[in-house]
Amino acid sequence: NFLITHPITAISAKAEGADVQWIALLEKTYPYNFFSKVPKDQIKKVGIVRSGGSDHYVTLITLAALDIDPKNVELVQTSDAQGKVTMFKSGQLDAAGLNYQSVLELEKEIPSQYQNILKLAESPDSQVPTGVMTSAKFLSLEPKITEDFLKALITATIWAKNHPQETVLLLSKRNNTPQETTQRLFAE
C-alpha cells in the first residue's frame, strides 16, 4: 500500500489518472553511480529503466552535471534495472546510471578510468529527493496504518544512522553483497 519513490513518478502517475497521494519526503539522496565504458565526450547511448521515471530524471541531472546535452545522446529504455546492467555489460550502452547492487559486479569488469565518472552524492546541486506515496483511498480508509508506517520508517531511518555497522550487516545479507562493498557504498 506504500511506495517509496521519486516525486516525478508520483507526478507522472497522477497525470495519468492514478489515485496517488504524496505523504512524506525523505532525505535528498539517490544511490546512483554513473558508469561509462567510453570517455564522456564519446557517450552516445545511455540506458534508462523507464521514460518519465526517477531513473530517467536522475540520468538527465547526471548528464547536465557532466556537461553532456541530452539531445546528443540516445536514451535507451531497458526492461528493468537488471536489463540495464545486462545491456551495459554487453556493449549495447555506452553509459548507465546504476544502483549500489550492480556496482561491485561492474567494478571488476570495467577499466578504472571509466568507473563512477560521477557519483551523484558528490554533486550537491544534483541531489534528488525521494518520498513515500500511497493511494488517496487507502489514506482516507486507513489513516492509523499510514501514521504507524511513517513512524516506523522514521524510527528505522534513525536506527540505521545510529547503528551503521549493524545496518551494513543487514544490507549485505539482504543484497548478497560483501560487507566491505556495502560499507563503502553506505558511507557514500
C-alpha positions as CSV (number, residue, x, y, z in Angstrom):
1,N,0.0,0.0,0.0
2,F,3.0,2.3,0.2
3,L,5.7,3.1,-2.4
4,I,9.0,4.8,-1.8
5,T,9.9,6.6,-5.0
6,H,10.9,9.8,-6.7
7,P,8.4,12.7,-6.9
8,I,8.5,12.6,-10.8
9,T,7.0,9.1,-10.5
10,A,4.1,10.4,-8.4
11,I,3.6,13.3,-10.7
12,S,3.6,11.1,-13.8
13,A,1.2,8.6,-12.1
14,K,-1.2,11.4,-11.0
15,A,-1.1,12.9,-14.5
16,E,-2.2,9.6,-15.9
17,G,-5.1,9.4,-13.5
18,A,-3.7,7.2,-10.8
19,D,-5.1,7.6,-7.3
20,V,-1.9,8.7,-5.6
21,Q,-1.2,10.8,-2.6
22,W,2.3,12.1,-1.6
23,I,2.6,11.6,2.2
24,A,6.3,12.1,3.1
25,L,9.6,13.5,1.7
26,L,12.7,11.6,2.6
27,E,16.4,12.8,2.5
28,K,17.7,14.1,-0.8
29,T,19.7,11.1,-1.8
30,Y,19.7,8.6,-4.6
31,P,22.0,5.6,-4.7
32,Y,23.3,6.2,-8.1
33,N,26.7,5.9,-9.8
34,F,27.2,6.8,-13.4
35,F,29.4,4.3,-15.3
36,S,30.8,4.7,-18.7
37,K,32.8,2.4,-21.0
38,V,34.0,5.4,-23.1
39,P,35.2,8.9,-22.4
40,K,32.4,11.2,-21.6
41,D,32.7,13.1,-24.9
42,Q,32.0,9.8,-26.8
43,I,28.9,8.8,-24.8
44,K,26.1,8.2,-27.4
45,K,23.8,5.6,-25.8
46,V,22.7,5.8,-22.2
47,G,20.4,3.3,-20.5
48,I,17.3,4.2,-18.5
49,V,14.7,1.9,-17.0
50,R,11.6,3.8,-17.8
51,S,11.0,7.1,-19.6
52,G,9.5,9.6,-17.1
53,G,10.6,7.7,-14.0
54,S,13.1,8.6,-11.3
55,D,16.0,6.8,-13.2
56,H,15.3,8.9,-16.3
57,Y,15.2,12.1,-14.2
58,V,18.4,11.3,-12.4
59,T,20.1,10.4,-15.7
60,L,19.2,13.8,-17.1
61,I,20.6,15.5,-14.0
62,T,23.8,13.5,-14.3
63,L,24.2,14.3,-18.0
64,A,23.8,18.0,-17.1
65,A,26.4,17.7,-14.3
66,L,28.8,16.2,-16.9
67,D,28.1,18.9,-19.4
68,I,26.5,16.4,-21.8
69,D,23.5,17.7,-23.8
70,P,20.8,15.0,-23.6
71,K,19.9,15.9,-27.2
72,N,23.2,14.5,-28.2
73,V,22.7,11.1,-26.7
74,E,20.1,8.3,-27.2
75,L,18.3,7.4,-24.0
76,V,17.7,3.7,-24.4
77,Q,14.8,2.3,-22.4
78,T,15.6,-1.1,-20.8
79,S,13.2,-3.8,-19.4
80,D,14.3,-3.2,-15.8
81,A,17.4,-2.4,-13.7
82,Q,19.0,-5.8,-14.4
83,G,18.2,-5.4,-18.1
84,K,20.1,-2.1,-18.0
85,V,23.1,-3.9,-16.4
86,T,23.0,-6.6,-19.0
87,M,22.8,-4.2,-21.9
88,F,25.7,-2.2,-20.4
89,K,27.9,-5.2,-19.9
90,S,27.2,-6.4,-23.4
91,G,28.2,-3.1,-25.0
92,Q,24.8,-2.1,-26.2
93,L,25.1,1.0,-23.9
94,D,28.0,3.4,-23.6
95,A,26.9,4.6,-20.1
96,A,24.3,3.9,-17.5
97,G,23.4,5.1,-14.0
98,L,23.5,2.1,-11.7
99,N,22.4,1.4,-8.2
100,Y,24.6,0.0,-5.5
101,Q,23.6,-3.6,-6.1
102,S,25.3,-3.5,-9.5
103,V,28.4,-1.6,-8.6
104,L,30.6,-4.4,-7.3
105,E,29.9,-6.7,-10.3
106,L,30.8,-3.9,-12.8
107,E,33.8,-2.6,-11.0
108,K,35.6,-5.9,-11.7
109,E,34.8,-5.7,-15.5
110,I,35.2,-2.0,-16.4
111,P,38.6,-0.2,-16.7
112,S,39.0,2.1,-13.7
113,Q,39.1,5.3,-15.7
114,Y,35.5,4.8,-16.7
115,Q,34.1,3.7,-13.4
116,N,31.9,6.0,-11.4
117,I,32.6,9.0,-13.5
118,L,30.0,10.8,-11.4
119,K,28.7,9.8,-8.0
120,L,25.5,11.8,-7.6
121,A,26.1,12.2,-3.9
122,E,29.3,14.2,-4.7
123,S,27.3,16.7,-6.7
124,P,25.3,18.8,-4.2
125,D,23.4,20.6,-6.9
126,S,22.1,17.3,-8.2
127,Q,20.6,15.8,-5.1
128,V,17.3,14.0,-5.8
129,P,14.5,13.8,-3.2
130,T,12.7,10.5,-2.5
131,G,9.4,10.2,-0.8
132,V,6.5,8.0,0.2
133,M,3.2,7.8,-1.6
134,T,0.0,5.8,-1.2
135,S,-3.4,6.0,-2.7
136,A,-5.8,8.7,-1.5
137,K,-8.4,6.0,-0.9
138,F,-6.0,4.0,1.4
139,L,-5.1,7.2,3.2
140,S,-8.7,8.0,3.9
141,L,-9.6,4.4,4.9
142,E,-6.5,3.6,6.9
143,P,-5.1,6.8,8.5
144,K,-3.8,4.9,11.5
145,I,-1.9,2.4,9.4
146,T,-0.4,5.2,7.4
147,E,0.7,7.1,10.5
148,D,2.1,3.9,12.0
149,F,4.0,3.1,8.8
150,L,5.5,6.6,8.7
151,K,6.5,6.4,12.4
152,A,8.2,3.0,11.7
153,L,10.0,4.4,8.7
154,I,11.3,7.3,10.7
155,T,12.3,5.0,13.6
156,A,14.1,2.7,11.2
157,T,16.0,5.6,9.5
158,I,17.2,7.0,12.8
159,W,18.2,3.5,13.9
160,A,20.2,2.9,10.7
161,K,22.0,6.3,11.1
162,N,22.8,5.5,14.7
163,H,23.9,1.9,14.0
164,P,25.9,2.0,10.8
165,Q,27.7,-1.3,11.3
166,E,24.5,-3.3,12.0
167,T,22.9,-1.6,9.0
168,V,25.8,-2.6,6.8
169,L,25.4,-6.2,8.0
170,L,21.7,-6.2,7.3
171,L,22.1,-4.7,3.8
172,S,25.0,-7.0,2.9
173,K,22.9,-10.0,3.9
174,R,19.7,-8.7,2.1
175,N,21.5,-7.8,-1.1
176,N,24.0,-10.6,-1.1
177,T,27.0,-8.3,-1.3
178,P,30.3,-8.3,0.5
179,Q,30.3,-6.3,3.7
180,E,33.3,-4.2,2.5
181,T,31.4,-3.1,-0.6
182,T,28.2,-2.3,1.4
183,Q,30.3,-0.4,3.9
184,R,31.9,1.7,1.2
185,L,28.6,2.4,-0.6
186,F,26.7,3.0,2.7
187,A,29.3,5.6,3.6
188,E,28.8,7.5,0.3
